[in-house]
Amino acid sequence: MVKTNTKEKFHVITVTAPALTAVMAAELSDLLLPYLQNDVKNVILNLKELQSLDELAAEQLVKLQQNFYEKNSSFVVCEIQKPVEDFLDSVNLLEIMNTTPTESEAMDIVQMEEIEREFLNEE
């Protein structure tokens, strides 16, 4: 269901399934929440292979993102395909998600948020 690629400051998690159900989203949450206990806490969720998801799955992704930000960690969703983007927009979830068109831009956001957190911790 997912491929994981760990870098210095983040994990890139690629959903390899064409559809994401609420059950699969719950499994994804169970897989990703333990990362908050690691030294490398930031996650980039790459949805380039995902073509559809249901509303409960979408809501779980938003909750997952909120969990990461509450724990001072980044959670960026990238490479959302048009059908998924349109669906997220139609259920008013796209605007509250931290999304980027490319994985490279997601990496940039994680790096900037890391710098921001370090700066805020120094004050």
Buried (B, 14 or more C-beta within 10 A) or exposed (E): EBEEEEEEBBBBBBBEBEEBBBEBBBBBBEEBBEBBEEEEBBBBBBBEEBEBBBEBBBBBBBEBBEBBEEEBBBBBBBBBBEEBBEBBEEEEBBEEBBBBEEBEBBBEBBBEBBEEBEEEEEE
